[in-house]
Amino acid sequence: MPKKRCKQKKQPKVKRVTPEEKENILAKLQAVELEAKEVEFIKGLMHGNEWLCDQLEKGLLTIAKLRKIFDIQTETVSRNPRRNNSGSKDKKSKGHGRNDADAYKGAEIVNVPHQELKPGDNCLDEYCTGKLYEMSDPGVFIQVIGSPLATATRYNLQKLRCALCGTIYQASLPEGVSDKKYDENFVAMLMINKYFISVPFYRQDRLQNYLGIPLPSSTQWDLMYEHKEMLKALHGALWVDAANGIGISYDDTSVKILSEIQAKKKAEKGEKKKHNCFTTGIVGAYEDHRTYVFMSDNRTAGQCVVDMIKKCRDEDADHPILMCDALTANIPQEIADDLYVLCYCLVHARRQFYELPNGYDDLADEVIRLIGKVYYNESWAKHLPADERLKYHQEKSLPYMEELKGFLESRRDEFEPNGVAGRAIEYVLKRWTELSQFLRHANAPIDNNITEQALKLVIQTRKSSMFYKTLDGARFASHVQSALYSAAQNNINPCGYMVALLENEAAVIENPEDWLPWVYQETLNVIQAAASKKEPSSPEHLDSG
């Protein structure tokens, strides 16, 4: 959380004045040699204070009303040009949480014909002789029904036993009922609950016991982990796809793995760092999709990206654009500088000034204002084609960036180099080239927010489940999260996608690149088309032997 820059003043003592005392004070003011404006000012203060007390006692005073009276804005509003200029745009009317019927894309569709009429019938109106025809848009009613994660059906299969020989004959399962105890939809929802919406095993276990469908934590893990090989193969394909993106954004966060914590305690002093654990988030950007990959192990984000580029990126591909924060561990030092374009996050630069303590407001406010202007331009340019976006920033944002650089250079000598303000200024000027790459390269991002947002998935899982037992378990979680998050962020139903993977597990292991979220539907269509062409064999064609 950013530090508050407004220092709280000491609470004043409350002094109540009776109406008689107030009139006495006002009368004395008239005798004092003050200008009329000054007298009116003091009167206004007294009447305003009286009004505030009265409104407070009546329960009519709110924070919003106080801000409006005193014309006070929050830091976010006052330093955000997009909000300040919002009056020039048409405000969207509130939807009050209502969703259009077309928003329920996963709903089952039931076509209901009219119970009494059909197209071609006469109109029922007494004075009308027209005929009825079917409208293109039907009436729509949406009904949402609740159900637990797991619902069970118990089949009591009739058994018949011969009274003489004792042979037992048992009924078969009804047609269309699988002999699997847990179907693919259920396993997919287990993965989503655990690794996408961060519900720990023990909570799901407890809930299902309350609902009368036991689901032990160990069973949940076994059902998911038996698909380890398929998810590992898919993760490898996602890894290669991310490595060959136009741009690669990455960052990492810490992760607790019990086996590595114990190994670190037992390791010698110089070997302890080898057991530090991180979850790295990597986003590979393409023109038509984005690939999200997570990896939990002993490597930092910079080391992961080095291995990715060296082993998986095509040699004929253009130099990648790398976006990260300015930590030394994130810089791919094992790759030559001329083989990639390195960008640093502008949000991290802004944060250096936003977190300055009191006394540096003139410096911080000007930096935040200029960076805000750049982000206002980005809000318009981010939807443009890459070349047009670059041209737009060069025309609109370059003057603000040059003004920012000149302002910092002019203020540099006013502060100690090792002071908080001096360090903030040096942070930006020392990394100016990397911070301003979006002014020179068409596909260079302005910040690393996309990766920071992706890592929230990992962080919320860490907050709810706290740790993993082994490195293998942490890697498995990364494999599941990579598949689900890549699907969701490309507007693909993560549950439907995971079900398709589970139902075609062997095919995914054999050709995982055909089952990436943005191409898997085409693969399914090919399989279904091939299956429909196969005609069932007739009895004459069967081998009689």
N, C-alpha and C positions, 0 to 999 in steps of 0.2 A: 504494500500500500504506500502511495506517495505521502511524504511528510506534509503536515499542514503548515502553510507559510504565514497564517494569521495568528499572532500571539494573543491569547486570551487575556483581557484586561481584568483587573481586580473588581469584583462585584461591589457596586456602590451601596451605601446605606440608604434604606428607604425612609424618607421623611414625609409624613402626612401633614397637610395644611388644611385648617378649617376654612370655610368660606369667609368668616370674619377676618382671619389672619391674612387671607389672600387680598381682600379689599384694602386692608391696612397697608400692605406692602405696595399695592398699586397706587394708593394715594401718596405714599412717600416718594414713589418714583416721579410723580408729577412735580414735586418740590425740588428734585435734584436737577442740576443743570446738565441735561442730556438733550441731544437732538431728538426730534420727533421720530425719526427712523429707528433710533436706538431704543426708545421707549416702546415702540410697537414691536420691536424684535423680542424684548424681554417679556412683554405681554404675551406674545405668541408662544414663547417657550413655556410659560406658566399654563396657558390654556391648553396647549398640546399635551403637556404632562398630565393635566387633569383629565383630558379626554382619553388618553391611553389607560390611565388607572380605571376609569369608568368602564371602558370596553373590556378590560381584562377581568374585572369583577363580574361582568355580565356574561363572560364566556364567549365573547364575539371577536377576540383578538387571535389571529393566526399568524404563522410565520410568513405565509404567502402575502397576507395583507400588510405586514410590516415591511416586507421587501418592496411592495408596490408603493407604499407611502414614502419610504426613504430612497426609492429608486436604487436598490441594491441588487446586484447580479452576482451569481456564483462565479467561481474561477472558470469553470467549464464554459459558461455562456459568454462571459466578458472576453475571453481569449480565443473564442472559436468564431472566425469570420463567417463560417457557413451558417451558424445559428443567428448571428447578427444580421445577415442578409436574407434570412428566411422569409422576411416580409414581402420580398419581391416575387416569391414563388407562390403558386396556388397551394393552399394547405389541403391535404387530403382529409376527407371527412372520416370520422371514426367509424369503424365497423362493429364496435361493441362485441368483438369476439366471435361474430357469426362467420361461418364458412359457407361458401357456395357449394351446391350439390356436386359440382365437378371436382371439388377439392378432395372428395372421398374416392380416390382412385383405386383403393384396395377393397371397396365395397362389392359384395355380391349383387348382381343385377337380376331382378325378377320382373319380367314383363307381365303386367296384369291387364287382360282385356276387359272391356266393359261387360258387366254382368247381364245387361238387358239389350244393348244396342250393338250394331256392327256397321262398318262402312256401307253406304248405299241405302240404309234405312231412311224412312221418312222422318222429318223433324217432328218432335213431339209438341212443339208450340202450336196452339189451336189455330192461329191465324197465319201459319207459315206452310208453304208447300215445297220447301227445299229438301235436298237430299244431304245426308251426312257424309263427310269424308274424314279420313284420319289426318290429324295434324302432325307436322314433323317433330314438334317438341312436345313430349308427353308431360303430364303432371308428375311431380316428383315428391316422394316422401322418404326421408332418411330415418331409419331406426337403428340406433346403436345399442348393442346388447353386450353386457359385461360377462366375462368368463375368466377363470383362473388360468395361470400358466399351463397347468397340466390337468386334463380331464381324462378319466379312465372309464373304459367300458369293460364290464365283466361278462364273458361268454360262458354260460353253463352248458357244456357239451354233453348231451345225453349219452349215457353208457348202458349197453345191453350185455347181459352175461348169460351164457348157455348154462342151464341148470344141470346138464349132464356132463359136458366136457370142461366147462368153466371158461371157455373162450370169451373174451370181452370185445365188444364192438362199440367204438366211440364215434360220435358224429363229427363231421369235418366242420371247419370254420365256414361261415357264410361266404358266398362268392364276393370277391372284391376286398375281403378283409385280409391284411397282411399278417404273416406270422411273427413279425417283429414286435417286440413289446413297446419299444420307443420309436416313433417315426421321425423322419427327417425334419419336419416342421418343429417338433418339440426340441430336438437337439439344436436347431438353429436359434430358437428362442432362448435356450439356455446360454448360448454364446453371447447373444445380444444382451441379456440381463446381466451377465457377469462382466463382460469386457467392453460393453458399449454404454450401458446406463449404470454400471458400477454397483450392482446388488451383490453383496458377498454371498458365498455358498450357504453360510449358516443362517442367514436371514431367509433365504429362499426355502431352506430346509424347515425352518420353524413355521413359515407361512403355510407351506403345503401340508404340514401336520395338522394345522388348525382346520384346513379345508378338507381333510379326510383322504388326501392322496399323498402318502409318504414319499419323500424324495430326499434321501440322505445326501450329505455333502459329498461323500466318496462316490456315490452313484453319479452325481452331476459331473464330477471330474472325469470319471472313467468314460462316460458317454461322449464327452468332448475330446478327450485325449486319444481315443482310438482313431481319430481322423488326423492325427499328427502329421503323417507323411504327406497327405494331400495338401494340407495347409502350408507345410514347409516348401513343397514344390511351387505352390502358387506365390508364396512370399518371394521365392527366388525370381519368379517372372516379374513381379512388381518391382523388385530391386533393380533388375536390368532395365526395365522401362523407365524408372526414375533416373537412372544413371545417364540415359540418353536424351533427357529433356533439354529444351532450349535453355532453361534456367533451373538452378538447384538451390533451394532455400533450406537451411538446416539449423538446428539448435538442439540442446540436450537438457535434461533435468535428472536429478538424482533418483535412485531407486534402491529400496532395501531388499537384499537377498540374504536370507539367514545363513546359507552355506558359505557365502563369501564373507559375511561378517565374522563367522567363526574362523575361517581361514586367515583373515586379516589379523585376528588376535594371536594366532599361533605363528604367523610369519615373522621373519627377522625384520629388523628396522628398515633396511633398504628395500625390502620386497613388499612392504605393506601397500604401497600405491597401486600395485598390480591387482589388488582385490577391490579397488574402488569400483562402484557400479553406476552406470548411467543408462537412461533410456534416451536414445537419439530419435528425433523426428526429422524426416527428410521429405521435401515436397518437390517433385519433378514437374515442371510446367511445360505443357504443350499448347498448341493453338486450340485444340478441341477437347482437351481433358487435363486433369491434374492427377498425379500419382502420389499417394501418401504412404510412406513406409516408416514403420517403427522398428527399432532394434534395441533390445536390452542385453547388455553384456559389460565387459570391463573397458571398453573403448569410449573415448570422448567423441563428440560429434565430428571434430576435425579429422580424427583417425578413421572414422567410418567413411567419411566422404573420400578420403585419400584411397582407401581400399576399393570403394565403389568405382571411382573414376579409372583407377589403374586396371582393374580386373573386368569391368563390365561395359565401359563406354567404348563405342566404336572408334577406331583410329581415324576414320575418314570424317567423323562428325566435327562440326564447328567447335571452337573453344567454348566451354560452358560459362555461363554467368552465375557466379556463386554469391549468395546473399547470406550473411550471418551477422552476429554482433562482433565487437572488436576484441573479444577475448583471445589471447594468444593461442589457447588450446583449440580454437576453431579455425585457425588459419592452416590451410593445407601445405605445410612447409616442405613436405617430401615431393611436391610437384613444382616444376619450374614456373616462375611467375608469368612467363609469356605464354603459358598453355591454358590460362583461364583469366576471366575478368572478375576481380574481387570487388564486392559491394558491401558497404556497412549500413546498418539500420539507422535511419534518420530519427526514429522515435527514441532510440537510446541516447542520441545526441541531445534531443529536446529535454529528456529526463534529467540530464546533468544540470540544467538551468532551472527546471521546475522545482527541483529538490533543494535549491539554494536556501539558506536560512534568511531571516529578516535582515534588512540592510542592503540587499542586492536587488531590490525590486526594479529599479530602472534598467539594470542589465538583463534580468530574467524576462521582464515584460517585453522588451524589444526583441529579444531572440525568439520568444514564443510567438510573438505577433508575426514576424517574418516567416517562420516555419509554418505557421497557420495559413499564410497566404499561399505557400507552396502546396499544402494539402488541399486547399480549396481548388486549386488548379487541377490537382490529381483527381478530385472527385468528378470533374468533367472529362478528364482525359483518359481515365482507366478503361472506359468502354470503347475507345477508339482503336483502330488497327495500330500495330506496333510503330510503324513509320510515322503515322499521323500523330500518335501520342508523343513521340520524340520531338517532332516539329512543334507541337503545341507547348511542351515544356521549355523548349529552347526559346520560344517567343515570349511566353508568359512568366515562367518560373526563373529563368536565368537572371533577370534583373534583381529579383528578390534574393537569390542566392549570392550574387555579387555584392549586394548591399549588406547581407549578413556577414560575409567574409570581411568586408571593409570595416564594418562596425566592430567586429571582434578584434581585428588588428589594431584599430584605434584605441580600444580599451585595454589591450593586453598589458601595457606598462603601468596601469593604475593599480594592479593587484600583484600580490606576492605569487611567484610561480607555484609554490607549494600550498597556497591557500585554496580554499574551496572554489572560489571564483576563478582563480588562475588555472587550477586544474581543469575546470569545466571548459574554459576558453582553449586551453592547449589540446584537450580531447578532440575538439572540433577541427581546429586548424591543422593539427598533426595528421588527421585522417581525412582531410578535405577531398582529396581525389576519390577515395572510396565512397564517401558520403554523397558525392555529386555525380556518380556514374550514370544516373538516369538522364542526365543532360547530354550524354555522349553516345549511349548505346540504346538501341530501340527496345530491347526486351528487358532492360535492367529495372528491377523493382525499386521502389522508394523506401521500403522498410521490410522487416521480417515478420510482420504481424500474422501472416498466413501460417507460419510454422508455430508461432506462439499460441495461436488459437488451436492448432492441431494438438499441441502438447497438453492442452487442458483436459483432453480425454484421458491421457495417462495420469495426470495429476489427480483427477477426480477418482480414478480407480485406486490410486495410492492412498488417498484420504479415507476411502471406505474400507479397503482391504489391508492397508498398511504395508504389507510385505509379501514376498514370494519365498517359498521354502528353498528352491534350487534355481540355478541358472537355466536349467532346462524348462522349468515351469515359467520363468520370466520370458524366455524366448518364445514359448508357445503362446503366451498372452500377446506378445508383439505380432505374431503371425495372424492371430484372429483379428486383432485391432486394425492391422493394415488392410485386411480384406474388407472388413465392415466399413471402416472410415472412408476408404477409397470409393466404395460403392455409394455411400450416403452423400459424399461431397460432390459426386458427379450426377446427383439426382436420380439414383438408382435405388430401388427398394432393397435395403440391406438384408431383410429376412428372405425375400424371394430369391435374391442372389445366392445367399448361403444355402438355401434349400436345393437350388440347382447344382451347386458344387457337391453337396452330399449325395445327391441322387446319381451323379455322374463321376463318382470318385476316381474310378480307374482311368477314365478319359482325362481327368484333370492332371493326374500324376504323369500320364504319358505326354500330354501337350499342354502344359500350364499356360503358355502364352495365348492359347485360344480361349482361355476362360477368364481373362481379365475383365473387370466390370463393364467396360465400354465396348467389348466385342463378344461377350458370352451369349447374348441373345441371338446373334447371327449364328454362332456355333450350335445353339439349341435348334434353331430353324433348320439347319442343314441335317441334323440328326433326325428330327421329326419328318422331314421330307424324305430322307432315305428309308425310314421305317415305314412310311405310308406306301412306298413303291413296292415293298416286299409283299407278295401275295401269299396267303396261307396255302400250304401244300395240300392237294386233294388226295383222297384215299387211294386213287389209281396210281399215283406217283410214289406211294410209299413202298419201300422194299419189303416184299412178303416174307423174306427170310428173316 
